[in-house]
Amino acid sequence: MYGFVFSYMMSFGVSFLLSTFISLPVRERSSGAKHCQFISGVKPSTYWLTMFTCNLVNYVVPSLCVVAVVQLFDVEAYVHGSNLW
């Protein structure tokens, strides 16, 4: 029962986290930030490498926090054997 409640709460929290990830590209698209950067002379490879790095940091940090919470609560279905890694 404890594992079910834990997974339900984690999925609820992660859904809010994912909604913040989608708001960034939408806001960038509506403001025209990419277009302004290309007009000002930023190379496309520099733009995409920077965007990749920023998105990687934005996704990896919360993912590591989720793994830490799973280990902290020690829910057997998630941490038993090789289920976590």
N, C-alpha and C positions, 0 to 999 in steps of 0.2 A: 504494500500500500504506500509506503514511504517513497519508493522509487517512482510510482505513478504520479504522486503529488509533485515530487521534485521535477520530473520531466515536463509536467504540465506548466509549472511555474517558469522553468527555463525557456520553454518554447514561447510563452507569453512575453517574457522579457526580451528574448532575441528578436521577436517580431517588431518590437519598438526600435531596437537597435538597427535592424535592416531598413526600417523606414527612414532613419536619418541618413543612411548611405545613399538612398535614391534621391533625396532632396538636394544633394550637392550638384549632381549633373543637371538636374532640372533647373536649379537656380542659375548655374553657369550658362545654360542654353538660353534662358530668358533674358539674362543681362548682356549676352553677347561678349563675354569675357575672352573666349578663344579668338573670336574675330578681331577684337582690339589688340590682343597680343600678336597675332600674325601681322596686322597692319603696322605695329610698332617695330617689327623686325625680328621677332623671335623665330628661330628656325623650328620647323615642325618636329625634328628629332629631339630637340631640347624640350619643347613643350610636352611631347608624349612621354619622354623619360621622366620629366618632373611629375607629370600626372600619375604615371605608374608608381613612382616612389611614394608620393603622398597617399595614394589609394592603398598601397601595400601596408604602409604604417597604420592607416585608418582601419584596415581589416585585421591585421595580425595582432595588434594590441588587444582589441576586444576578444579575439579568439583565444589568446593566451589567458585572458581573465576568465573566460568560460571554463577552460580546462582547469584553472586553479580552483574555481568554485566547485567543480565536480570532484576534484581531489580533496578539497576541504571538507565537503559533506560526506565523502567516502561512501557513496551509493554503490553497492556491490555490483549492480548490473552494468555500471559504467567503468569501474576501476578494477574489477576482478580479472586477473590474468592479463591478456594483451588487448583488452577491449578499449583502453584509453589511447594507447599509442599504436 
